[in-house]
Amino acid sequence: MSLYLWIILGTIVFPFLLSFDKKIHFYTHWKTVFPSIFMVGLFFLVWDSYFTLHSVWGFNPRYVQGIYLFRLPLEEVLFFLVVPYACLFVYEVIRGYLPNAKLNLLGRGFAFAMVLSGLLLAIFHLKNWYTLTACSLSTLLIIGVYFRARASWFNHFALAFLICLVPFLLVNGALTGFFTPEPVVWYSENHIVGIRIGTIPLEDLYYNLSMLLPIVLIHEVMKAHQTKKAIK
């Protein structure tokens, strides 16, 4: 089995097993979790495939199974299911165990920090495809969800995202060569700013945010719709 597939399995095993926790019962959210992941994941598969085609990033054949879909290794396709599932699980755990936590300051600080840094990176690196797209999209999403829509759940999302940085560093570190002689996923230096967290390009933070925030948004909208139907 490939290294990338081992990483995928290691990412999903505990969130899946803990999905049946009596307090959170995350499995009861599957009706909204999976549609949310699939809708956003389709967009990211197109984005990922396009950037792979144009060598913005690529995959080391030494660490993948050799099965490809849409020019992407099977493991990369699974990434867009497994990582959002694990992060949504963390999000719902926080919502379940800390429903009344005072997180306004955290949410506000997170939103301002990501928007300002994302804007600056995008503006000063217009020729870097990865920097421009990831930073611009994450900025627009936060402006729309937090500053415009004032989503009540955003503060919990911010905390969940920060907590997920711990496994993020492990998983993305493994994918970008922190533990191996060569990276599983490589990036063109022409399309990133060159700032790395260990071996992880800074842009990955904004990319993951761009993926997770709309998934949580759709998840929450669908949950609210289900609740209204149940009341009627």
Residue pairs with C-beta under 8 A, 6 or more apart in sequence:
1 65
2 63
2 64
2 65
2 75
3 63
3 174
3 180
3 184
4 59
4 63
4 64
4 65
4 73
4 75
4 76
4 175
4 184
5 64
5 65
5 74
5 75
5 78
7 75
7 171
7 174
7 175
7 184
8 75
8 78
8 79
8 82
11 82
11 83
11 86
11 167
11 171
12 82
12 85
12 86
15 26
15 85
15 86
15 89
15 90
16 85
18 24
18 26
18 89
19 25
19 26
19 27
19 89
20 26
20 27
21 93
23 96
23 97
24 92
24 93
24 96
24 97
26 33
26 88
26 89
26 92
26 93
29 88
29 92
29 219
29 223
31 222
31 226
32 218
32 219
32 222
32 223
32 226
33 85
33 88
33 219
35 218
35 222
36 84
36 88
36 215
36 216
36 218
36 219
36 222
37 80
37 81
37 84
37 85
37 88
37 215
39 218
40 84
40 211
40 214
40 215
40 218
41 80
41 81
41 84
44 80
44 211
45 70
45 72
45 77
45 80
46 70
47 133
48 70
48 72
48 76
48 80
49 70
49 71
49 72
51 57
51 129
51 130
52 58
52 59
52 71
52 72
53 71
54 129
55 188
56 129
56 130
56 187
56 188
56 191
57 130
57 185
57 186
57 187
57 188
57 191
58 185
58 186
59 72
59 73
59 76
59 184
59 185
59 186
60 182
60 183
60 184
60 185
60 186
62 182
63 180
63 182
63 184
64 73
64 74
64 75
64 76
64 184
65 73
65 74
65 75
66 73
67 73
67 74
68 74
69 77
70 77
80 211
83 171
83 208
83 211
84 211
84 212
84 215
86 164
86 167
87 160
87 161
87 164
87 212
88 212
88 215
88 216
88 219
90 160
90 163
90 164
91 156
91 157
91 160
91 216
94 101
94 156
94 159
94 160
94 163
95 153
95 156
98 156
98 159
101 155
101 156
101 159
103 155
103 156
103 158
103 159
104 155
106 155
106 158
106 159
106 162
107 146
107 154
107 155
107 157
107 158
107 159
110 158
110 161
110 162
111 142
111 146
111 147
111 154
111 158
114 138
114 139
114 142
114 206
114 209
115 139
115 142
115 143
115 147
117 135
118 135
118 136
118 138
118 139
118 142
118 206
119 135
119 139
121 131
121 135
121 193
121 202
121 203
121 206
122 131
122 132
122 135
122 136
122 139
125 131
125 132
125 135
125 193
126 132
128 190
128 191
128 192
128 193
129 191
130 187
130 188
130 191
130 192
130 201
130 203
130 207
131 191
131 192
131 193
131 203
134 203
134 204
134 206
134 207
134 210
135 203
135 206
137 206
137 210
138 206
138 207
138 209
138 210
138 213
141 209
141 210
141 213
141 214
142 209
142 213
145 151
145 154
145 213
145 217
146 154
151 157
151 217
151 220
153 216
153 220
157 212
157 213
157 216
161 208
161 209
161 212
164 212
168 204
168 208
169 197
169 198
169 200
172 200
172 204
173 179
173 198
173 199
173 200
174 180
174 184
175 183
175 184
175 185
176 183
176 184
176 185
176 187
176 196
176 198
176 199
176 200
176 201
177 183
177 184
177 199
178 198
178 199
178 200
183 199
187 201
192 201
192 202
192 203
193 201
193 202
193 203
195 201
195 202
196 202
197 205
